[in-house]
Amino acid sequence: MMNRQQASAVRLANGPISDKESQRSVPIDCTEVLRRVRGGDHEATRELHALLSSGIRFLVGRALGQDKLDSHVGECLVTIQDAVCRGEVQHPTSLISFARVVVRNHISAQSNSVSLRPELVPDRQTSEQPGTMRPTAHQLN
């Protein structure tokens, strides 16, 4: 039977899974993969991406939609890979948690960068009460 950390690793790597699937899934040992990624092994980098990409794709797609999904997933994977190479992820057990934090931060940054539609931006030049919205051209006609 799989422990909680191993089930979490499989869940992030493969998206949501049922209890039956988590009991028969083979846990992935990240120790060797992380060591090889730190050493610059390109095959290990591919393994790391394969381990994490579907879970990241699921989380990012759910939060941000399918628009530019490949780009968002790639940015998250590069951030994680760079951190592994710098030695910021010391223990294999913290890889999945670290990946989740990277994804959450990416989603948050993308959500904060979305600008409001012009009709929802307060007009600071009016002498009306605070919070008054500026009418759009089609509202004036």
Disulfide bonds with the S-S distance in Angstrom:
none
